[in-house]
Amino acid sequence: MLQRINLVPQIALAEKIRKRTPVFFIIFIVVICFFIYSRVTLLNYRLTDKEKEINRMGQRIEETDQLQRRIIVLSDRIRNQKKEYSETASRVADMENIAGEKRHFSQILTIISNSLPSSVKCNKIILQDNSGEISGSTLHYQDLPELVRKMKEDSRFRVELRDLDRIKENSLEPFTFKIVFTLKK
């Protein structure tokens, strides 16, 4: 058997470990520093992202608050406009009623004026819903029955001569009268 002998002096294991320990220690420290640096950088990146997200959320909250204020203002406007609309609608309805009543009363006054003889003078015409009263004077008594007859010709009227007074014989209008009428429905 052949044996080999190494004549080159070998460094002892303890010596090798002592020489290489600082290098391993420095490498270990560099790796730990790199790990800590990368961890800190990653945390800073995450913190920056979270801060940006918080800022965006704050802006969204402000926008939401502005939208809520707008909604409140718009809902107040809508409420006011609905109120104005209902008031306007009621005014329009009232005006339509007035127009209907005006036509109704205009028709009545037209019938009365068409029935009046030339010598009859109306001092007062009172109209209330479905009834009315005519007060006036005339020169000739015979004009009053003619007025009543002409008004009765229209089927809507019920006419009654209530008061008839003679003032003076020498007066320009010696007779005063009051005619009451109601309208049939």
VOTIGU-544114 format. One record per residue: x, y, z of N, C-alpha, C, O in turn. Coordinates in steps of 0.05 Angstrom, whole numbers, padded with zeros to 5 digits, always signed. Layout:
// residues N
XYZXYZXYZXYZ ...
***
This chain:
// residues 185
+00016-00023+00000+00000+00000+00000+00018+00024+00000+00039+00026+00012 +00008+00042-00013+00023+00066-00017+00011+00088-00001-00014+00091-00001 +00026+00102+00013+00016+00124+00029+00028+00150+00019+00051+00151+00011 +00013+00168+00021+00023+00194+00013+00026+00211+00037+00012+00209+00057 +00045+00227+00036+00050+00245+00058+00051+00273+00046+00065+00278+00027 +00036+00291+00059+00035+00319+00051+00056+00333+00066+00055+00334+00091 +00075+00345+00053+00097+00359+00066+00091+00388+00069+00106+00403+00083 +00071+00398+00056+00063+00426+00058+00050+00429+00086+00031+00415+00092 +00060+00448+00100+00048+00450+00127+00018+00459+00125+00012+00478+00110 +00002+00446+00138-00027+00451+00138-00034+00470+00161-00022+00469+00183 -00054+00488+00156-00062+00506+00176-00083+00491+00193-00100+00476+00183 -00081+00495+00218-00098+00480+00236-00127+00491+00233-00132+00514+00226 -00145+00474+00239-00174+00480+00236-00181+00504+00254-00196+00521+00245 -00172+00506+00277-00178+00528+00295-00168+00554+00283-00181+00575+00285 -00144+00552+00270-00133+00576+00258-00150+00584+00234-00155+00607+00230 -00159+00564+00219-00175+00570+00195-00201+00584+00204-00210+00603+00192 -00213+00574+00225-00238+00585+00235-00234+00613+00245-00250+00631+00239 -00212+00618+00258-00206+00645+00269-00201+00664+00246-00209+00688+00248 -00189+00656+00224-00184+00674+00202-00210+00679+00186-00214+00702+00176 -00227+00659+00183-00251+00662+00167-00275+00674+00183-00294+00683+00170 -00274+00674+00208-00296+00683+00225-00302+00713+00219-00325+00719+00215 -00283+00731+00218-00290+00759+00213-00303+00762+00185-00321+00778+00182 -00294+00747+00166-00306+00749+00139-00335+00740+00140-00354+00753+00130 -00340+00717+00153-00367+00707+00156-00384+00726+00172-00408+00731+00167 -00372+00737+00193-00386+00756+00210-00394+00781+00194-00416+00791+00196 -00375+00792+00178-00381+00815+00161-00403+00809+00141-00421+00824+00137 -00400+00785+00128-00420+00777+00108-00448+00774+00122-00468+00783+00112 -00447+00762+00146-00472+00759+00161-00485+00786+00168-00509+00790+00165 -00468+00805+00177-00478+00831+00183-00488+00845+00158-00509+00859+00160 -00475+00843+00136-00484+00855+00111-00511+00844+00103-00529+00858+00094 -00514+00817+00105-00539+00804+00098-00561+00815+00117-00583+00821+00108 -00556+00816+00142-00575+00826+00161-00582+00855+00155-00605+00863+00156 -00562+00872+00149-00567+00900+00142-00583+00902+00117-00602+00918+00115 -00577+00886+00097-00592+00886+00072-00621+00878+00078-00640+00890+00067 -00625+00857+00094-00652+00848+00102-00667+00870+00116-00690+00876+00110 -00654+00883+00135-00667+00905+00150-00673+00929+00131-00694+00941+00132 -00653+00935+00113-00657+00957+00094-00681+00951+00076-00698+00968+00071 -00682+00927+00066-00704+00920+00048-00731+00920+00063-00751+00928+00052 -00730+00911+00087-00755+00910+00103-00764+00939+00109-00788+00945+00106 -00746+00957+00116-00753+00985+00121-00763+00998+00095-00782+01014+00096 -00750+00993+00073-00758+01004+00047-00786+00994+00041-00803+01010+00032 -00791+00969+00044-00818+00958+00039-00839+00970+00057-00861+00977+00048 -00833+00974+00083-00851+00986+00101-00856+01016+00094-00879+01025+00095 -00835+01030+00086-00838+01058+00077-00856+01059+00052-00874+01077+00050 -00852+01041+00034-00869+01040+00010-00899+01035+00017-00917+01048+00007 -00903+01016+00035-00930+01010+00045-00942+01034+00059-00965+01041+00055 -00926+01047+00076-00935+01071+00090-00943+01093+00071-00963+01106+00074 -00927+01097+00050-00933+01117+00030-00959+01110+00016-00976+01128+00012 -00962+01085+00009-00987+01076-00004-01011+01081+00015-01032+01092+00006 -01008+01075+00040-01030+01078+00059-01036+01108+00063-01060+01116+00064 -01016+01125+00064-01020+01154+00066-01035+01165+00042-01053+01181+00044 -01027+01155+00018-01041+01164-00006-01070+01155-00005-01088+01170-00013 -01074+01130+00003-01102+01120+00005-01118+01136+00026-01141+01142+00021 -01105+01143+00048-01119+01159+00068-01126+01186+00057-01148+01196+00061 -01107+01198+00042-01113+01224+00029-01136+01222+00009-01153+01239+00008 -01136+01200-00007-01158+01196-00026-01184+01193-00011-01205+01203-00020 -01183+01178+00011-01208+01174+00027-01217+01201+00038-01241+01206+00039 -01198+01217+00047-01205+01244+00058-01218+01261+00036-01238+01274+00041 -01207+01260+00012-01219+01275-00011-01247+01264-00017-01265+01279-00022 -01250+01237-00017-01276+01225-00022-01296+01234+00000-01319+01239-00006 -01287+01235+00024-01304+01244+00046-01313+01273+00041-01336+01279+00045 -01294+01290+00034-01301+01318+00028-01321+01319+00005-01340+01334+00006 -01315+01304-00017-01333+01303-00040-01361+01293-00031-01382+01304-00040 -01361+01273-00014-01387+01262-00005-01402+01283+00012-01426+01286+00009 -01387+01297+00029-01400+01318+00045-01411+01340+00026-01433+01350+00031 -01396+01348+00006-01406+01368-00013-01431+01358-00027-01450+01372-00031 -01430+01332-00036-01454+01321-00049-01478+01320-00030-01500+01325-00039 -01473+01313-00005-01495+01313+00014-01506+01341+00018-01531+01344+00020 -01489+01361+00019-01499+01388+00022-01515+01396-00003-01536+01409-00001 -01505+01388-00027-01519+01394-00052-01546+01380-00051-01567+01391-00059 -01546+01355-00042-01572+01340-00041-01591+01354-00023-01615+01356-00029 -01582+01363+00000-01599+01377+00019-01610+01402+00006-01634+01408+00008 -01593+01418-00008-01602+01442-00021-01622+01436-00043-01642+01449-00045 -01616+01415-00059-01634+01408-00080-01660+01397-00070-01681+01403-00081 -01659+01382-00048-01685+01372-00037-01701+01395-00026-01726+01395-00028 -01688+01415-00014-01703+01439-00005-01715+01454-00029-01738+01463-00028 -01699+01456-00051-01710+01469-00075-01734+01453-00085-01754+01465-00093 -01731+01427-00086-01753+01410-00096-01778+01414-00079-01800+01417-00089 -01774+01414-00052-01796+01418-00034-01809+01445-00039-01834+01447-00041 -01793+01466-00042-01803+01493-00047-01818+01494-00074-01839+01506-00077 -01806+01481-00094-01819+01481-00121-01845+01465-00120-01865+01473-00133 -01846+01443-00105-01871+01428-00103-01892+01445-00089-01915+01446-00097 -01883+01460-00068-01902+01478-00054-01911+01500-00073-01935+01506-00073 -01893+01512-00088-01900+01532-00107-01919+01521-00128-01938+01534-00137 -01913+01496-00137-01930+01484-00157-01958+01480-00147-01978+01485-00161 -01960+01469-00122-01987+01465-00111-02002+01491-00107-02026+01493-00112 -01987+01512-00098-01999+01538-00095-02008+01549-00122-02030+01560-00124 -01991+01546-00142-01998+01556-00169-02021+01540-00180-02039+01551-00192 -02021+01513-00175-02043+01497-00185-02070+01505-00171-02090+01506-00184 -02068+01511-00145-02093+01520-00132-02102+01547-00142-02126+01552-00145 -02082+01565-00148-02089+01591-00159-02102+01588-00187-02122+01601-00194 -02090+01570-00203-02101+01565-00229-02130+01554-00227-02148+01562-00242 -02133+01535-00208-02160+01524-00204-02180+01546-00196-02202+01547-00205 -02171+01563-00177-02187+01586-00169-02194+01604-00193-02217+01613-00196 -02174+01609-00209-02179+01626-00232-02197+01613-00252-02214+01626-00265 -02194+01587-00255-02213+01573-00273-02241+01574-00262-02260+01577-00277 -02243+01571-00236-02270+01574-00223-02281+01602-00228-02305+01605-00234 -02263+01622-00225-02272+01649-00229-02281+01652-00258-02302+01665-00264 -02266+01641-00277-02273+01643-00305-02300+01629-00310-02317+01639-00325 -02304+01606-00298-02329+01592-00301-02352+01608-00288-02373+01610-00300 -02347+01619-00265-02368+01636-00252-02373+01661-00269-02395+01670-00271 -02351+01672-00280-02354+01696-00296-02372+01690-00320-02390+01705-00327 -02367+01667-00333-02384+01659-00356-02412+01655-00347-02431+01663-00360 -02415+01642-00324-02441+01636-00313-02456+01662-00307-02479+01666-00316 -02442+01681-00293-02455+01707-00287-02458+01724-00312-02478+01739-00314 -02439+01722-00331-02442+01737-00356-02467+01728-00371-02481+01744-00382 -02472+01702-00371-02496+01692-00385-02521+01702-00371-02540+01711-00385 -02521+01702-00345-02544+01712-00330-02549+01741-00336-02571+01750-00342 -02527+01757-00335-02530+01786-00340-02538+01791-00369-02553+01810-00374 -02529+01775-00387-02537+01778-00415-02567+01773-00418-02581+01788-00432 -02577+01752-00405-02605+01746-00407-02622+01769-00394-02642+01777-00405 -02612+01779-00371-02627+01801-00358-02626+01826-00376-02647+01839-00379 -02603+01832-00387-02602+01857-00404-02619+01854-00429-02630+01874-00439 -02620+01830-00440-02637+01826-00464-02666+01827-00458-02683+01833-00475 -02673+01821-00433-02701+01821-00424-02711+01849-00416-02735+01853-00415 -02694+01867-00411-02702+01894-00401-02715+01911-00423-02704+01915-00444 -02738+01921-00417-02750+01940-00435-02735+01967-00433-02720+01971-00414 -02739+01984-00452-02724+02009-00452-02731+02028-00430-02714+02045-00422 -02754+02027-00419-02762+02046-00398-02753+02036-00370-02757+02051-00350 -02743+02012-00367-02735+02001-00341-02706+02008-00336-02689+02005-00353 -02701+02018-00312-02674+02025-00303-02667+02007-00280-02681+02006-00260 -02645+01993-00282-02635+01976-00260-02616+01992-00243-02596+02002-00252 -02623+01994-00217-02605+02007-00198-02585+01988-00186-02562+01996-00180 -02593+01963-00182-02576+01944-00169-02583+01916-00179-02606+01909-00180 -02562+01901-00185-02566+01872-00192-02547+01857-00174-02523+01861-00174 -02558+01839-00158-02543+01823-00139-02544+01794-00148-02565+01783-00153 -02520+01782-00151-02519+01754-00160-02504+01738-00138-02483+01746-00129 -02517+01716-00129-02504+01699-00109-02510+01670-00118-02533+01662-00120 -02489+01655-00122-02491+01627-00131-02514+01623-00150-02511+01629-00174 -02536+01612-00141-02559+01605-00158-02583+01623-00154-02605+01616-00160 -02578+01646-00143-02601+01665-00139-02592+01693-00144-02568+01699-00147 -02611+01711-00145-02604+01739-00150-02627+01757-00145-02650+01749-00139 -02622+01783-00147-02642+01803-00141-02637+01827-00159-02614+01836-00163 -02658+01838-00171-02656+01861-00187-02673+01883-00175-02697+01879-00170 -02661+01906-00169-02675+01929-00159-02673+01951-00179-02652+01956-00191 -02695+01966-00183-02695+01987-00203-02720+02003-00203-02736+02002-00184 -02723+02018-00225-02747+02035-00227-02755+02035-00257-02740+02029-00275 -02781+02043-00261-02791+02043-00288-02812+02066-00291-02823+02075-00271 -02816+02074-00315-02836+02095-00321-02863+02083-00324-02883+02095-00315 -02865+02059-00335-02891+02046-00341-02893+02020-00326-02875+02003-00326 -02916+02017-00313-02921+01992-00298-02921+01968-00316-02911+01947-00308 -02932+01970-00340-02935+01947-00358-02908+01936-00367-02907+01913-00377 -02886+01950-00363-02860+01940-00370-02850+01918-00351-02834+01901-00358 -02860+01920-00326-02851+01900-00306-02861+01872-00312-02845+01853-00311 -02887+01868-00317-02895+01841-00324-02881+01830-00349-02876+01807-00352 -02876+01848-00368-02862+01840-00392-02833+01831-00385-02824+01811-00396 -02819+01845-00368-02793+01837-00359-02793+01810-00346-02777+01793-00351 -02813+01806-00328-02816+01780-00314-02821+01758-00335-02809+01736-00333 -02839+01763-00354-02846+01743-00374-02821+01736-00391-02817+01712-00396 -02806+01755-00400-02782+01750-00416-02761+01734-00401-02748+01717-00412 -02758+01740-00375-02739+01725-00359-02748+01697-00355-02732+01678-00355 -02775+01693-00352-02785+01666-00348-02784+01649-00374-02785+01624-00373 -02781+01662-00397-02779+01648-00422-02754+01631-00422-02753+01610-00435 -02733+01640-00409-02709+01623-00406-02715+01603-00385-02722+01610-00362 -02712+01577-00391-02720+01556-00373-02703+01554-00348-02710+01540-00329 -02681+01568-00347-02663+01567-00324-02673+01584-00301-02665+01580-00278 -02691+01603-00307-02699+01623-00287-02726+01616-00274-02744+01606-00287 -02728+01620-00248-02753+01622-00233-02754+01651-00223-02738+01659-00207 -02773+01666-00233-02774+01695-00228-02799+01702-00212-02820+01691-00216 -02795+01721-00193-02817+01730-00177-02815+01760-00172-02793+01770-00164 -02836+01775-00177-02836+01803-00172-02844+01807-00143-02867+01800-00135 -02826+01816-00126-02831+01818-00097-02843+01844-00089-02864+01845-00077 -02829+01866-00094-02838+01892-00085-02843+01910-00109-02829+01911-00128 -02865+01925-00106-02872+01945-00126-02883+01969-00111-02903+01966-00097 -02870+01991-00114-02879+02016-00100-02883+02038-00120-02868+02040-00140 -02902+02055-00114-02906+02078-00130-02895+02102-00114-02902+02105-00091 -02878+02117-00126-02864+02138-00112-02882+02163-00113-02893+02171-00092 -02883+02176-00135-02900+02199-00139-02911+02198-00167-02899+02187-00185 -02933+02210-00171-02945+02210-00198-02930+02228-00216-02928+02223-00240 -02919+02249-00206-02905+02269-00223-02876+02262-00227-02862+02276-00242 -02866+02241-00215-02838+02234-00216-02831+02223-00244-02848+02213-00258 -02806+02226-00251-02797+02216-00277-02798+02185-00277-02803+02173-00298 -02793+02173-00255-02794+02143-00253-02812+02137-00230-02803+02133-00207 -02838+02135-00234-02857+02133-00212-02858+02105-00199-02868+02103-00176 -02847+02084-00211-02849+02058-00199-02821+02047-00192-02803+02048-00209 -02819+02037-00167-02794+02022-00160-02802+01993-00156-02825+01987-00148 -02783+01975-00161-02790+01947-00159-02766+01931-00149-02743+01940-00149 -02772+01906-00141-02751+01887-00134-02760+01860-00145-02782+01851-00139 -02743+01849-00162-02749+01822-00173-02729+01803-00162-02705+01808-00162 -02738+01780-00152-02721+01760-00141-02722+01736-00160-02743+01729-00170 -02699+01724-00165-02699+01701-00183-02679+01680-00173-02660+01686-00158 -02685+01655-00180-02667+01633-00174-02662+01618-00200-02679+01619-00218 -02641+01605-00201-02634+01589-00225-02639+01560-00220-02632+01549-00199 -02652+01547-00239-02657+01518-00237-02632+01504-00244-02616+01512-00260 -02628+01481-00231-02604+01465-00237-02610+01444-00257-02592+01428-00264 
***
